[in-house]
Amino acid sequence: MAKRIILIAMLFLGCSIYPYQNESKATITSNSVSDSGTVNNGRGHKQKSPYKIVSSRYVARSSVKRLASNDYGVRIRILQNGMDNTGIEDLLLAYDSGMEYRMGNTYGIEHSKFPLYVKVTYKSWNTFHAVQSDVIYEFVIFTPGMWDVTICN
């Protein structure tokens, strides 16, 4: 009887059994390689990965794509529900090299040297504008070129 009361209370109050469901946790599997940036393709051949996502916290999904361009750098777009997330606060870009710029709702780093380490931190409201989360997204790009990074939360 007590279990039913607790479950009903959690249902009405909106509580969750797993309070940290959006946090990511890095785990080491048997197929991973200790050298960062290399991938084992299952046949014993090691390939150099063009990028590595170091950590992703409170990010629903992300994409990292290389663009056909002669420039070197990274363009970062932050989306929510498929549209530009204009309600972000306290945005901070930490990076190894290059110069930071902003063009509309796109943030970027140009004239950078590779490998390039980038850490993006900001505060974002959820879809219902009820809870604010501290978003952290860290990645390293090994291959030179112009890269397009999209962060969705």
C-alpha positions as CSV (number, residue, x, y, z in Angstrom):
1,M,0.0,0.0,0.0
2,A,2.8,2.4,0.9
3,K,4.5,1.7,-2.5
4,R,1.3,2.7,-4.3
5,I,1.0,5.9,-2.4
6,I,4.6,6.8,-3.2
7,L,4.2,6.0,-6.9
8,I,1.0,8.1,-7.1
9,A,2.7,11.0,-5.3
10,M,5.6,10.8,-7.8
11,L,3.2,10.8,-10.7
12,F,1.3,13.9,-9.5
13,L,4.4,15.8,-8.4
14,G,6.3,15.0,-11.6
15,C,9.2,13.5,-9.7
16,S,11.5,11.0,-11.5
17,I,13.2,7.9,-10.2
18,Y,16.3,8.9,-12.1
19,P,17.0,12.5,-11.3
20,Y,20.1,12.7,-13.5
21,Q,18.7,11.2,-16.7
22,N,20.2,13.9,-19.0
23,E,23.7,13.5,-17.7
24,S,26.1,11.6,-19.9
25,K,28.6,9.1,-18.4
26,A,31.7,8.0,-20.2
27,T,32.3,4.3,-20.1
28,I,35.2,2.2,-21.5
29,T,34.2,-0.8,-23.6
30,S,36.3,-3.6,-24.7
31,N,36.4,-2.3,-28.3
32,S,37.7,1.1,-27.4
33,V,41.3,2.0,-27.9
34,S,43.5,3.9,-25.3
35,D,44.8,6.3,-28.0
36,S,42.4,9.3,-28.3
37,G,41.2,9.9,-31.8
38,T,41.6,6.4,-33.1
39,V,38.8,3.9,-33.9
40,N,39.0,0.2,-34.3
41,N,36.8,-0.9,-37.2
42,G,36.4,-4.5,-36.0
43,R,38.9,-6.0,-38.4
44,G,42.1,-5.0,-36.6
45,H,42.6,-1.8,-38.6
46,K,42.9,1.4,-36.7
47,Q,41.6,4.5,-38.4
48,K,42.1,8.1,-37.2
49,S,38.8,9.6,-36.2
50,P,38.4,13.2,-37.4
51,Y,36.9,14.4,-34.1
52,K,36.1,13.2,-30.6
53,I,33.3,14.4,-28.2
54,V,34.9,14.6,-24.8
55,S,31.7,15.3,-22.8
56,S,28.1,16.2,-23.4
57,R,25.9,17.3,-20.5
58,Y,22.2,18.2,-20.9
59,V,22.5,17.9,-24.7
60,A,19.7,16.0,-26.4
61,R,21.6,15.4,-29.6
62,S,24.5,16.9,-31.6
63,S,26.2,16.7,-34.9
64,V,29.7,17.5,-36.1
65,K,30.2,17.8,-39.9
66,R,33.1,18.9,-42.0
67,L,32.4,21.5,-44.7
68,A,34.0,21.9,-48.1
69,S,36.0,25.1,-47.5
70,N,39.5,26.3,-47.5
71,D,39.2,28.0,-44.2
72,Y,40.1,26.6,-40.8
73,G,37.7,26.8,-37.9
74,V,34.4,25.8,-36.3
75,R,30.9,27.2,-36.6
76,I,28.6,26.4,-33.7
77,R,24.7,26.6,-33.8
78,I,22.6,26.0,-30.7
79,L,19.1,24.8,-31.3
80,Q,16.0,24.0,-29.3
81,N,13.0,22.3,-30.9
82,G,14.5,22.6,-34.3
83,M,14.8,26.4,-34.1
84,D,17.6,28.7,-32.9
85,N,17.8,28.8,-29.1
86,T,17.7,32.5,-28.4
87,G,17.1,32.1,-24.7
88,I,20.6,31.0,-23.7
89,E,22.5,32.8,-21.0
90,D,26.2,33.0,-19.9
91,L,27.6,31.5,-23.1
92,L,31.3,30.8,-22.8
93,L,33.6,29.3,-25.5
94,A,36.9,28.0,-24.3
95,Y,39.3,26.9,-27.1
96,D,43.0,26.3,-27.9
97,S,43.7,28.6,-30.8
98,G,42.0,31.0,-33.2
99,M,39.7,34.0,-32.9
100,E,36.1,34.0,-31.7
101,Y,33.3,35.6,-33.7
102,R,29.5,35.8,-33.8
103,M,27.3,36.1,-36.8
104,G,23.6,36.2,-35.9
105,N,22.8,33.1,-33.9
106,T,26.0,31.3,-35.1
107,Y,29.1,31.3,-32.9
108,G,32.5,30.4,-34.3
109,I,36.2,30.2,-34.1
110,E,38.3,31.1,-37.1
111,H,42.0,30.9,-38.1
112,S,42.6,28.0,-35.6
113,K,45.3,25.4,-35.5
114,F,44.5,21.7,-35.2
115,P,43.9,19.6,-33.1
116,L,41.4,22.1,-31.8
117,Y,39.9,21.7,-28.3
118,V,36.6,23.5,-27.7
119,K,34.4,23.7,-24.6
120,V,31.0,25.3,-24.9
121,T,29.1,26.1,-21.7
122,Y,25.8,28.0,-21.3
123,K,22.6,28.1,-19.4
124,S,19.4,27.1,-21.3
125,W,15.7,26.8,-20.3
126,N,13.9,23.6,-21.1
127,T,11.0,23.6,-23.7
128,F,8.4,24.6,-21.1
129,H,10.6,27.4,-19.7
130,A,10.3,25.7,-16.2
131,V,13.9,24.5,-15.5
132,Q,17.2,26.0,-16.4
133,S,20.2,23.7,-17.0
134,D,23.9,24.2,-17.2
135,V,24.9,22.8,-20.6
136,I,28.4,21.6,-21.2
137,Y,29.7,20.3,-24.6
138,E,33.4,19.5,-25.1
139,F,35.0,18.2,-28.3
140,V,38.3,17.9,-30.0
141,I,38.7,18.2,-33.8
142,F,41.8,16.5,-35.2
143,T,41.4,17.0,-38.9
144,P,42.0,20.5,-40.3
145,G,39.1,22.2,-42.2
146,M,35.9,24.1,-41.6
147,W,33.6,22.3,-39.2
148,D,29.8,22.8,-38.5
149,V,28.8,21.8,-34.9
150,T,25.1,21.7,-34.0
151,I,24.0,21.4,-30.4
152,C,20.3,20.6,-29.7
153,N,18.8,20.7,-26.2
